[in-house]
Amino acid sequence: MTKARLLRLSVVLVSIFMILLIIVYWDNVGTAHFYLHTSFSRPRSPGAIAAGEDWETLPDVDEFLAKLLSSSLKQNSSIPRKTEQLLVQGSNKPVVSNLEENVRGYDWSTHKDRSSLDQEKLQVERQRTLREFCANSSFTFPTKERSFDDIPNYELNHLIVDDRHGVIYCYVPKVACTNWKRVMIVLSESLLDQGVPYRNPLDIPREHVHNTSTHLTFNKFWRRYGKFSRHLMKIKLKKYTKFLFVRDPFVRLISAFRSKFELENEDFYRRFAIPMLKLYSNHTNLPTSVSEAFGAGLKVSFSDFIQYLLDPRTEKMAPFNEHWRQVYRLCHPCQIDYDFIGKLETLDEDAAYLLQLLKVDRLLRFPPSYRNRTASSWEDNWFAKIPLAWRQQLYKLYEADFVLFGYPKPENLLKD
């Protein structure tokens, strides 16, 4: 009997030791270094985890990992003072060297922030709308009913994790994601400049911002944590502050078109423009480079782009590119309970309020918005030559994004 008990005890100890090795040594800046400095109600203090609070609904393995990981919270409960001082010293108005950003220009004018009370009410309303429609069985769209466990790892590549501050950001292209990625780099200190973490978001070169190796995303968890990856994702989703920024779906499409097809972009020309020009404009023998095509006046029209989105063959060939993929497919808002929903239409106010709530507003400021941002008022002009039937089909394609995030149905575009 004694030998059997010793054997069971040995198995348990070895298992615990192996889990410790996996978690602590596989990730230099991972879950073993939780930094939870948020003011949202959902994230708890380290003591709350140790007391077993908040984990009642988690499976035994999740509960065990949560308690195990919480021991490091007590040792790493604040950002080092020296780092905080360094970040605060960052310049307020950096030099912007990127060509695209120089052309666009920045709006450095001051904006009167909404009161905290207004912002709090706004968040309550946005979250209420999202949750109501996610729970509404009469409102359906693809992937709505699946669980978080049903989401493939490759579809979790837009969830960026900052373990230092306990933050998860789902980035949506064409919704200020470049600058929010910069903010996440500064907070997580995931990128160094001559051995020193970047302090000012706009100092980070654009090519580094969009380099997938720069960010820790959920789809990388399997490589780091193996079979424990889903358990750790769930713990972080429960414990961390989760946010995303959205935009009027039709305006986002216009912005994507302007960015990828009106400017010379070699990659998008070869991958998307050439097939569009052949399929919808009946062009043959197209130039192999975008500069030659633009020189010859061969450009994708907005009508070509809409036809491409509506063509059933498009999705059969490959999923929508992330720049025009629906937000519900990028961020899974019915499977992930977001704590903060920002909108590009109120970017300055929302960004300032979010950084305040995260208690990182002393560390950095959100980069200012672009002066010539694509405006909602442009929709009528852009869609004027698009047939009514196409507009109605396009709305159905993006209806979930309109409804879930509280954007009004564009009735003026959907009727004669």
C-alpha positions in Angstrom: 0.0 0.0 0.0 2.8 2.4 1.0 4.7 1.7 -2.3 1.6 2.4 -4.3 1.1 5.8 -2.5 4.7 6.7 -3.1 4.4 5.8 -6.7 1.3 8.0 -7.1 3.1 10.9 -5.3 6.1 10.5 -7.5 4.0 10.7 -10.6 2.3 13.9 -9.3 5.6 15.5 -8.4 7.1 14.7 -11.8 4.0 16.0 -13.6 4.2 19.3 -11.7 7.9 19.6 -12.4 7.3 19.0 -16.1 4.6 21.6 -16.3 6.8 24.2 -14.5 9.6 23.5 -17.0 7.1 23.9 -20.0 5.7 27.2 -18.7 8.8 28.9 -17.2 11.4 27.9 -19.7 9.5 27.8 -23.0 8.6 31.5 -22.8 11.1 34.2 -21.9 8.4 36.8 -21.5 5.3 34.7 -21.4 2.7 33.8 -18.9 5.2 33.4 -16.1 5.4 37.2 -16.0 1.8 38.4 -15.7 1.5 42.1 -15.3 -2.0 43.1 -14.5 -2.4 46.8 -14.3 -5.9 47.4 -15.5 -8.9 49.0 -13.9 -11.6 46.8 -15.5 -13.7 44.7 -13.2 -13.1 41.4 -14.9 -9.3 41.1 -14.3 -8.6 40.2 -10.7 -5.7 40.8 -8.4 -3.1 38.0 -7.8 -4.7 37.3 -4.4 -8.0 36.6 -6.0 -6.6 33.8 -8.1 -4.8 32.2 -5.1 -8.0 32.2 -3.2 -9.7 30.3 -5.9 -11.9 33.2 -6.9 -12.8 33.5 -10.6 -11.9 30.0 -11.6 -14.9 28.0 -10.6 -16.0 27.3 -14.1 -12.6 26.3 -15.4 -11.6 22.7 -15.9 -9.2 21.2 -13.3 -6.2 21.6 -15.5 -7.0 25.3 -16.1 -7.5 25.8 -12.4 -4.2 24.2 -11.6 -2.3 26.2 -14.2 -4.0 29.4 -13.0 -3.0 28.8 -9.4 0.5 27.8 -10.4 1.0 30.9 -12.6 -0.4 33.2 -10.0 2.7 32.7 -7.7 4.7 34.8 -10.1 2.2 37.6 -10.0 3.2 38.5 -6.4 6.8 38.8 -7.5 6.2 40.8 -10.6 3.3 43.1 -9.6 4.5 46.4 -11.1 6.5 47.8 -14.0 10.1 48.7 -13.0 10.2 52.4 -12.1 13.2 53.0 -14.3 11.4 51.6 -17.4 8.4 53.8 -16.6 10.5 56.9 -16.4 12.3 56.1 -19.7 9.0 55.6 -21.5 7.6 58.9 -20.1 10.6 60.8 -21.5 9.7 59.8 -25.1 9.2 62.8 -27.4 5.6 64.0 -27.9 6.0 64.9 -31.6 8.5 62.5 -33.3 9.8 62.8 -36.8 7.8 60.6 -39.2 10.1 59.1 -41.8 7.8 56.6 -43.5 6.8 57.8 -47.0 3.2 56.7 -46.8 2.8 58.5 -43.4 4.5 61.7 -44.7 2.0 61.8 -47.6 -1.0 61.2 -45.4 0.1 63.7 -42.7 -0.9 63.7 -39.1 -3.5 65.7 -37.3 -1.6 67.1 -34.3 -4.4 69.4 -33.2 -5.8 68.9 -29.8 -9.1 67.2 -29.3 -11.5 67.7 -26.4 -11.9 64.3 -24.8 -15.2 63.0 -23.8 -15.9 62.9 -20.1 -15.1 59.6 -18.4 -18.8 59.2 -17.6 -19.8 59.5 -21.3 -17.1 57.1 -22.3 -18.2 54.6 -19.7 -21.8 54.8 -20.9 -20.6 54.4 -24.5 -18.8 51.2 -23.7 -21.7 49.8 -21.8 -24.0 50.4 -24.9 -21.5 49.0 -27.4 -21.0 45.8 -25.3 -24.7 45.4 -24.7 -25.4 45.6 -28.4 -22.7 43.0 -29.2 -23.8 40.6 -26.5 -27.5 40.9 -27.4 -27.0 40.0 -31.0 -24.6 37.2 -30.2 -27.3 35.7 -28.0 -30.1 36.4 -30.5 -30.9 33.0 -32.1 -32.8 34.7 -34.9 -29.7 36.6 -36.1 -27.3 34.3 -37.8 -24.1 34.4 -39.7 -21.3 31.9 -40.5 -19.2 30.7 -37.5 -21.5 32.4 -34.9 -22.5 29.2 -33.1 -19.1 27.6 -32.8 -17.2 27.6 -29.5 -13.8 29.1 -28.8 -12.3 25.5 -29.0 -13.7 25.2 -32.5 -11.7 28.1 -33.8 -8.6 26.8 -35.6 -5.2 28.2 -34.5 -4.6 29.9 -37.8 -7.7 32.0 -37.2 -6.3 33.3 -33.9 -3.4 35.2 -35.5 -4.9 38.6 -35.0 -4.9 38.4 -31.2 -1.8 40.1 -29.9 -0.8 39.4 -26.3 1.0 41.7 -23.9 1.9 39.7 -20.8 3.5 42.6 -19.1 0.3 44.5 -18.7 -2.3 41.8 -19.1 -3.7 43.1 -22.4 -5.0 41.3 -25.5 -5.6 43.3 -28.7 -7.4 42.0 -31.8 -6.1 44.0 -34.7 -8.4 44.9 -37.6 -6.6 46.2 -40.7 -7.7 49.6 -41.9 -8.8 50.5 -38.3 -5.7 52.3 -37.0 -4.0 48.9 -36.5 -0.5 50.1 -37.4 -0.5 52.5 -34.5 -2.2 50.1 -32.1 0.4 47.5 -33.0 3.1 50.2 -32.2 1.5 50.8 -28.8 1.5 47.0 -28.1 5.2 46.9 -29.0 6.0 49.7 -26.6 4.0 48.2 -23.8 5.4 44.6 -24.2 8.9 45.8 -25.0 9.0 43.2 -27.7 11.3 45.2 -30.0 14.6 46.9 -29.1 16.4 49.9 -30.8 20.1 49.6 -30.1 19.4 47.4 -27.1 16.8 49.7 -25.6 13.0 49.2 -25.8 11.1 51.7 -28.0 9.5 54.4 -25.9 7.6 56.3 -28.6 5.2 54.4 -30.9 5.9 56.5 -34.0 9.7 55.8 -33.7 9.0 52.2 -34.7 9.6 51.6 -38.4 6.5 50.5 -40.3 8.2 47.4 -41.7 8.9 46.1 -38.1 5.3 46.9 -37.0 3.8 44.5 -39.5 6.5 41.8 -39.1 4.7 38.8 -37.6 7.7 37.8 -35.6 7.5 41.0 -33.6 4.3 40.1 -31.8 3.2 37.2 -29.6 -0.2 36.1 -31.0 -2.5 33.3 -29.9 -1.7 31.2 -33.0 1.9 30.9 -31.8 0.8 29.3 -28.5 0.8 25.8 -29.8 4.5 26.1 -30.7 5.3 27.4 -27.2 3.0 25.5 -24.9 2.0 22.4 -26.9 -1.1 20.7 -25.5 -1.5 23.3 -22.7 -1.9 26.1 -25.3 -5.7 26.2 -25.3 -5.8 26.1 -21.5 -3.5 29.1 -21.3 -5.4 31.0 -23.9 -8.6 30.6 -21.8 -6.9 31.7 -18.7 -5.5 34.8 -20.4 -8.9 35.5 -22.0 -10.5 35.4 -18.6 -7.8 37.3 -16.8 -6.6 39.9 -19.3 -8.2 43.0 -20.7 -9.3 42.4 -24.3 -10.0 45.2 -26.8 -10.5 45.8 -30.5 -11.3 48.8 -32.7 -13.8 48.7 -35.5 -15.1 50.9 -38.3 -18.1 51.3 -40.6 -17.7 48.2 -42.8 -18.3 50.0 -46.2 -16.0 52.8 -45.3 -13.3 50.3 -44.3 -13.7 48.7 -47.8 -13.2 52.0 -49.5 -10.1 52.6 -47.3 -8.7 49.2 -48.2 -9.3 49.8 -51.9 -7.6 53.2 -51.8 -4.6 51.8 -49.9 -4.0 48.6 -51.8 -5.1 49.5 -55.4 -4.8 53.2 -55.8 -1.2 53.3 -54.5 1.6 51.3 -56.2 1.7 48.0 -54.2 3.7 45.3 -56.0 2.4 42.4 -53.8 -1.3 43.3 -54.1 -0.9 44.0 -57.8 0.4 40.5 -58.5 -1.9 38.7 -56.0 -5.1 40.5 -56.6 -5.1 43.2 -59.2 -3.9 41.0 -62.1 -6.7 38.4 -61.6 -9.3 41.2 -61.1 -8.3 43.0 -64.3 -8.4 39.7 -66.2 -11.7 38.5 -64.8 -13.7 41.7 -64.6 -12.1 44.1 -67.1 -11.2 41.5 -69.8 -7.6 42.6 -70.0 -4.9 40.2 -71.3 -1.1 40.3 -71.5 -0.9 42.6 -68.4 2.4 44.0 -67.3 4.3 42.1 -64.6 5.0 45.1 -62.4 2.7 47.6 -60.9 4.7 50.6 -62.0 4.3 49.5 -65.7 0.6 48.9 -65.2 0.0 52.3 -63.6 2.1 53.9 -66.4 -0.2 52.3 -69.0 -3.3 53.4 -67.1 -4.2 49.9 -66.0 -5.7 50.1 -62.6 -8.4 48.1 -60.8 -11.6 50.0 -60.5 -13.8 50.1 -57.4 -16.4 48.2 -59.5 -13.8 45.4 -60.2 -13.1 45.2 -56.5 -16.8 44.9 -55.5 -17.3 42.2 -58.2 -14.3 40.3 -56.7 -15.8 40.4 -53.2 -19.1 39.1 -54.4 -17.7 36.4 -56.7 -18.4 33.0 -55.2 -15.1 31.8 -56.7 -13.1 34.2 -54.5 -13.7 32.4 -51.2 -13.3 29.0 -52.8 -9.8 29.9 -53.9 -8.8 31.4 -50.5 -10.3 33.2 -47.5 -10.7 37.0 -47.9 -7.5 38.9 -47.4 -7.3 40.4 -43.9 -7.7 44.0 -45.2 -11.3 43.2 -46.3 -12.1 40.2 -44.2 -15.1 40.7 -41.9 -14.3 41.7 -38.3 -16.4 38.8 -36.9 -14.0 36.4 -38.8 -10.9 38.2 -37.6 -11.7 38.8 -33.9 -14.5 36.2 -33.1 -16.6 38.7 -31.0 -19.3 36.0 -30.1 -16.6 33.7 -28.7 -14.4 36.3 -27.0 -16.0 38.6 -24.4 -14.2 41.9 -25.2 -13.8 44.4 -22.4 -13.5 47.4 -24.7 -14.8 48.2 -28.1 -13.3 51.2 -29.8 -14.4 52.8 -33.0 -12.3 54.7 -35.6 -15.0 57.3 -35.8 -14.2 58.2 -32.2 -10.6 57.1 -32.2 -9.0 60.0 -30.4 -11.4 59.9 -27.5 -11.6 56.1 -27.3 -7.8 55.7 -27.4 -7.2 58.2 -24.6 -9.9 56.6 -22.5 -8.6 53.1 -23.1 -5.0 54.0 -22.2 -6.3 55.6 -19.0 -8.3 52.5 -18.1 -5.2 50.3 -18.7 -3.2 52.7 -16.5 -0.5 53.2 -19.1 -1.4 56.7 -20.1 1.7 57.9 -18.3 3.9 55.7 -20.4 2.8 56.8 -23.8 0.2 58.7 -25.9 -1.6 57.2 -28.8 -0.3 58.6 -32.1 -2.5 61.3 -33.7 -5.0 60.4 -36.4 -4.5 61.0 -40.1 -5.8 64.3 -41.5 -7.3 62.8 -44.7 -8.9 59.7 -43.2 -11.5 58.1 -45.5 -14.8 59.7 -44.4 -18.3 58.2 -44.1 -19.6 61.0 -46.2 -17.7 59.6 -49.2 -19.9 56.4 -49.4 -22.5 57.9 -51.7 -19.9 59.0 -54.3 -17.9 55.7 -54.2 -21.0 53.5 -54.6 -22.8 55.8 -57.1 -21.7 53.6 -60.0 -22.2 50.3 -58.2 -25.4 48.5 -59.3 -28.1 48.4 -56.6 -28.2 44.6 -56.6 -24.5 44.5 -55.9 -24.8 46.9 -53.0 -27.5 44.8 -51.5 -25.4 41.6 -51.8 -22.4 43.4 -50.4 -24.4 44.5 -47.3 -25.5 40.9 -46.7 -21.8 39.9 -46.9 -20.9 42.4 -44.2 -24.2 42.6 -42.3 -22.9 40.9 -39.2 -20.2 43.6 -38.8 -22.8 46.4 -39.2 -25.2 44.8 -36.6 -22.8 43.5 -34.0 -20.9 46.8 -33.7 -23.9 49.1 -33.9 -23.5 50.7 -37.3 -26.7 51.8 -39.0 -27.9 50.1 -42.1 -26.9 52.3 -45.1 -30.5 52.6 -46.3 -29.6 55.3 -48.8 -27.3 52.8 -50.6 -29.7 49.9 -50.5 -32.8 51.5 -52.1 -33.4 53.1 -55.5 
